[in-house]
């Protein structure tokens, strides 16, 4: 999922499972995040939903598993794995990822 977000040209901001709803809400506010992908884990979904109640304009989407998106029965067997179909180019100063650790949000 992380690589897919980056390849689609969006900024990735992984949030630790150790954060509570108040901390997640603060991070969402500070980064002006509007879309949150959440695992289908009940605990994480609950935290995300509680955080979204504190921040206006947040949309929560469940992360689908690879098997949900690409059932093995539908995968082609003769596709070249090194084929670069999605050609996203980043400028050296573009923000690609926001990392948070120990109460600090690192961004420009």
C-alpha positions as CSV (number, residue, x, y, z in Angstrom):
1,X,0.0,0.0,0.0
2,X,2.8,2.4,0.9
3,X,4.5,2.1,-2.5
4,X,1.2,2.5,-4.2
5,X,0.5,5.8,-2.5
6,X,3.9,7.1,-3.4
7,X,3.6,5.9,-7.0
8,X,0.2,7.6,-7.3
9,X,1.9,10.9,-6.5
10,X,0.5,11.3,-3.0
11,X,2.3,12.0,0.3
12,X,2.6,9.0,2.6
13,X,2.2,9.5,6.3
14,X,2.3,6.3,8.3
15,X,0.9,6.6,11.8
16,X,2.1,4.3,14.6
17,X,-0.3,1.9,16.2
18,X,0.8,3.1,19.5
19,X,-0.9,6.5,19.1
20,X,-4.2,7.2,20.7
21,X,-7.2,9.0,19.1
22,X,-6.2,12.4,20.5
23,X,-2.6,12.1,19.2
24,X,-3.8,10.9,15.7
25,X,-6.3,13.8,15.6
26,X,-3.5,16.3,16.4
27,X,-1.3,14.8,13.6
28,X,-4.1,15.0,11.1
29,X,-4.7,18.6,12.0
30,X,-1.1,19.6,11.8
31,X,-0.5,17.9,8.5
32,X,-3.8,19.1,7.0
33,X,-4.6,15.4,6.1
34,X,-8.0,14.8,4.6
35,X,-7.9,11.1,3.6
36,X,-7.0,8.3,5.9
37,X,-6.4,4.7,4.9
38,X,-6.9,2.3,7.9
39,X,-6.3,-1.4,8.2
40,X,-9.3,-3.5,8.9
41,X,-8.0,-4.1,12.4
42,X,-10.8,-3.3,14.8
43,X,-8.6,-1.3,17.2
44,X,-7.0,0.8,14.5
45,X,-10.3,1.5,12.8
46,X,-11.8,2.6,16.2
47,X,-8.9,5.1,16.8
48,X,-9.2,6.5,13.3
49,X,-13.0,7.0,13.7
50,X,-12.5,8.7,17.1
51,X,-9.8,11.0,15.7
52,X,-12.0,11.8,12.7
53,X,-14.7,13.0,15.1
54,X,-12.2,15.7,16.4
55,X,-11.1,16.9,12.9
56,X,-13.5,18.2,10.3
57,X,-13.2,17.0,6.7
58,X,-11.6,13.7,7.3
59,X,-12.6,10.7,5.2
60,X,-11.7,7.2,6.3
61,X,-11.2,4.4,3.8
62,X,-10.4,0.7,4.7
63,X,-7.2,-0.6,3.3
64,X,-8.0,-3.6,1.1
65,X,-5.6,-6.5,1.0
66,X,-3.7,-7.4,-2.1
67,X,-5.9,-10.6,-2.4
68,X,-9.0,-8.4,-2.2
69,X,-7.8,-6.3,-5.1
70,X,-6.2,-9.0,-7.2
71,X,-7.6,-12.5,-6.6
72,X,-5.1,-15.1,-7.7
73,X,-7.6,-16.5,-10.1
74,X,-7.6,-13.2,-12.1
75,X,-3.9,-12.6,-12.1
76,X,-2.2,-13.0,-15.5
77,X,0.7,-15.5,-15.6
78,X,2.6,-14.0,-18.5
79,X,3.1,-10.3,-17.5
80,X,6.6,-9.0,-17.3
81,X,7.4,-8.0,-13.7
82,X,9.9,-5.3,-14.7
83,X,7.5,-3.4,-16.8
84,X,7.2,0.2,-15.6
85,X,3.7,1.2,-16.5
86,X,3.2,4.1,-14.0
87,X,5.7,6.8,-14.7
88,X,5.6,9.2,-11.7
89,X,8.6,11.5,-11.5
90,X,9.4,13.4,-8.3
91,X,11.4,16.7,-8.1
92,X,14.2,16.6,-5.5
93,X,12.4,19.0,-3.2
94,X,8.9,17.3,-3.4
95,X,7.6,15.9,-0.1
96,X,7.1,12.1,-0.5
97,X,6.6,11.0,3.1
98,X,5.9,12.5,6.5
99,X,7.4,10.6,9.4
100,X,6.4,11.0,13.0
101,X,8.3,9.7,16.0
102,X,8.3,10.5,19.7
103,X,5.9,13.4,19.5
104,X,7.6,15.2,16.6
105,X,6.2,15.7,13.1
106,X,8.9,16.1,10.5
107,X,7.9,18.1,7.5
108,X,8.8,21.2,5.5
